[in-house]
Amino acid sequence: MGQCLSASKPILEAVLTELVKPPPGANQQSSGGAHVSVAAGQSGAVYSSLPAGAEKHRVRNVYDGDTLTLTDERRVRFLGIDTPEIKDKQPYAQEAKAYTKDRCDKRDIWISYEPGGEKEDHYGRLLCFVWVPAEDGNGYLCVNEGIIAAGYASAYHPGKGKHLHNWDKLIALQSQARNEKRGMWANFEDFTVVKTANGSAYHKRSCEHLARVKHLTEMKASEATAQGLHACRTCLS
């Protein structure tokens, strides 16, 4: 995105309007694949049709906000997001799990993959976008986008180089959730952070990973997240 999206709500709405498009390969229905309106906090996360080739599966268990297990025992890691860790008792970890569990646990879901991307990570987990019927029965919710819009996940992509096809949209949804103080952003107060020249994370200046780094860029945390950087898991967990 390049610039901070926290400047004004109208700017965010304009960005979201531009970014709300059918996922790659979506089947074109009578609505032409247009976005379907949904409740506040989920704007931009519901589509009129599933991506072409989406696979239907049954969920056995939801582990946390961004991980679940299918009935065939394969584990799914949601693409493009990171939720608070339950094992570390991080704030909003249980709320993030509840969001995903309410929509996926013991239910049928559809999964789709990033076009041209890896289908599994080094743990053997499927890397997917997860889809469920919209609450009003009109269209399909992309859970990855919905949980960011609700404020229970951060946009996250560990890979270097090519971003996900909907990366700019995830960032815009995250910025909107932060500006409207949803979920884990409810008590957010901006603060100064730093980043390395080619890093994908932002840090506190005192972070142990930066002990020998001399050239750092200083910015506000809101600007860092708007640029698609994620919080360091060591100093900002």
C-alpha positions in Angstrom: 0.0 0.0 0.0 2.9 2.3 0.7 1.1 5.0 2.7 -0.7 5.0 6.0 -4.4 4.3 5.6 -5.4 5.8 9.0 -5.7 9.3 7.6 -9.4 9.2 7.1 -12.4 6.9 7.0 -13.4 8.1 3.5 -10.0 7.0 2.1 -10.4 3.6 3.6 -13.9 3.2 2.2 -12.6 4.2 -1.2 -9.8 1.7 -1.0 -12.2 -1.1 0.1 -14.6 -0.2 -2.7 -11.8 -0.7 -5.2 -10.5 -3.8 -3.6 -13.8 -5.7 -3.1 -13.7 -7.9 -6.2 -14.5 -11.6 -6.8 -11.6 -13.9 -5.8 -9.6 -15.2 -8.7 -11.5 -17.8 -10.7 -14.8 -17.0 -8.9 -17.9 -18.4 -10.8 -19.9 -15.5 -12.3 -23.5 -15.6 -11.2 -26.4 -13.2 -12.0 -24.8 -10.6 -9.8 -21.7 -10.7 -11.9 -19.6 -11.7 -8.9 -20.3 -8.5 -7.0 -19.7 -8.1 -3.3 -22.7 -8.9 -1.1 -23.5 -6.5 1.7 -23.1 -7.8 5.3 -23.2 -6.7 8.9 -20.9 -4.0 10.2 -17.4 -5.2 10.8 -17.5 -7.7 7.9 -17.6 -5.3 5.0 -15.7 -6.6 2.0 -15.5 -10.2 3.3 -18.5 -11.8 1.6 -18.7 -12.8 -2.1 -21.6 -14.0 -4.2 -19.8 -17.1 -5.3 -17.0 -19.4 -4.3 -13.6 -19.4 -6.1 -13.5 -21.9 -9.0 -12.1 -25.2 -7.7 -12.9 -24.6 -4.1 -13.0 -27.9 -2.2 -15.7 -28.9 0.3 -14.6 -30.5 3.5 -15.9 -31.1 7.0 -14.2 -29.6 10.1 -13.4 -31.9 13.0 -11.8 -29.3 15.3 -10.8 -25.7 15.5 -7.5 -25.3 17.3 -7.3 -21.5 17.3 -8.2 -18.5 15.3 -6.1 -19.4 12.3 -5.8 -23.2 12.5 -8.3 -26.0 12.2 -8.3 -29.8 11.5 -10.5 -31.5 8.8 -12.2 -34.8 9.4 -9.6 -36.5 7.2 -7.1 -35.3 9.8 -5.3 -32.8 7.6 -4.6 -29.5 9.3 -5.4 -26.2 7.7 -3.5 -22.9 8.3 -5.4 -19.9 7.2 -3.5 -17.8 4.6 -2.7 -14.1 5.1 -3.5 -13.9 8.8 -2.1 -14.3 12.2 -4.2 -14.6 15.4 -3.1 -14.3 19.1 -1.6 -17.5 20.5 -3.7 -19.5 23.0 -0.7 -21.4 24.4 1.0 -18.1 25.3 -2.3 -16.7 26.7 -2.1 -13.7 24.5 -5.0 -11.1 24.7 -7.9 -11.9 22.4 -6.7 -15.4 21.6 -9.9 -17.0 22.9 -12.0 -14.4 21.1 -10.2 -15.2 17.8 -10.7 -18.9 18.4 -14.4 -18.3 19.1 -14.8 -16.4 15.9 -13.5 -19.2 13.8 -15.1 -22.0 15.9 -18.6 -20.4 15.6 -18.3 -20.4 11.8 -16.4 -23.6 11.1 -16.4 -26.2 13.9 -18.2 -29.4 13.1 -19.5 -27.8 9.8 -18.9 -28.0 6.1 -16.4 -25.4 4.8 -14.7 -24.8 1.4 -11.0 -24.2 1.0 -9.1 -22.6 -1.8 -5.5 -22.0 -2.5 -3.4 -19.0 -3.5 -3.2 -19.1 -7.3 0.4 -20.2 -8.1 1.3 -20.4 -4.5 2.4 -23.3 -2.2 -0.4 -25.5 -1.0 1.4 -26.7 2.2 3.9 -25.3 4.7 6.9 -27.0 6.1 4.8 -28.5 8.8 2.6 -30.2 6.2 -0.4 -28.0 6.9 -2.7 -26.9 4.1 -2.3 -23.2 3.3 -5.8 -22.0 2.5 -8.5 -19.4 2.3 -11.5 -20.8 4.2 -15.1 -20.1 3.1 -18.4 -20.6 4.8 -22.0 -19.6 3.9 -22.8 -16.0 4.8 -24.9 -15.6 7.9 -27.9 -14.4 5.9 -27.5 -17.2 3.4 -26.6 -14.8 0.6 -23.1 -15.5 -0.6 -20.0 -16.8 1.1 -17.8 -15.4 3.8 -14.0 -15.5 3.4 -13.2 -16.3 7.0 -9.6 -15.1 6.5 -10.8 -11.6 5.6 -13.8 -11.6 8.0 -11.7 -12.3 11.1 -9.4 -9.4 10.2 -12.4 -7.1 9.7 -13.7 -8.2 13.1 -10.4 -7.2 14.7 -9.3 -10.6 15.9 -6.4 -11.2 13.5 -3.5 -9.3 11.9 -2.5 -9.5 8.2 0.5 -11.7 8.0 2.4 -13.4 5.2 5.8 -14.9 6.1 6.9 -15.4 2.5 9.3 -13.0 0.8 8.7 -11.6 -2.6 5.2 -12.1 -4.1 2.3 -11.1 -1.9 -1.1 -12.8 -1.8 -3.6 -11.8 -4.4 -5.8 -10.1 -1.8 -3.0 -8.6 0.3 -3.9 -5.0 -0.2 -7.4 -5.8 0.8 -6.3 -7.5 4.0 -4.3 -4.5 4.9 -7.2 -2.2 4.2 -9.6 -4.3 6.3 -7.0 -4.3 9.1 -6.6 -0.5 9.0 -10.4 -0.1 9.1 -10.7 -2.4 12.1 -7.9 -0.5 13.9 -9.5 2.9 13.1 -12.9 1.7 14.4 -11.3 0.0 17.4 -12.7 -3.4 16.8 -11.6 -6.5 18.7 -7.9 -6.4 19.7 -7.6 -2.8 18.5 -10.1 -1.6 21.1 -7.4 -0.1 23.3 -4.8 0.5 20.7 -2.6 3.6 21.2 0.0 4.4 18.6 3.6 4.1 19.4 7.0 4.4 17.7 8.6 1.3 16.2 11.5 0.5 13.9 12.2 -1.8 10.9 15.2 -3.0 9.1 15.9 -2.1 5.5 14.5 -5.4 4.0 12.5 -6.7 7.0 8.9 -7.8 7.0 8.4 -7.1 10.7 8.4 -4.0 13.0 10.1 -4.0 16.4 10.7 -2.1 19.6 14.1 -0.4 19.4 15.3 -2.6 22.3 14.5 -5.9 20.5 17.2 -8.5 20.8 17.1 -9.2 17.1 18.4 -5.6 16.4 21.4 -5.7 18.7 23.8 -5.5 15.8 21.7 -3.6 13.3 22.7 0.0 12.8 20.5 1.3 10.0 16.8 1.3 11.1 13.8 3.2 9.9 11.6 4.7 12.6 7.8 5.0 12.1 4.5 4.7 14.0 3.0 1.2 14.5 -0.1 2.3 12.6 2.0 3.2 9.6 4.0 -0.1 9.9 0.8 -2.2 9.8 -0.6 -0.1 7.0 2.5 -1.0 5.0 1.9 -4.7 5.6 4.5 -5.2 8.2 3.8 -7.6 11.1 4.7 -7.3 14.7 7.9 -9.0 15.9 7.0 -12.2 17.7 9.8 -11.7 20.2 9.5 -8.1 21.4 5.9 -7.4 20.6 4.2 -10.7 21.4 
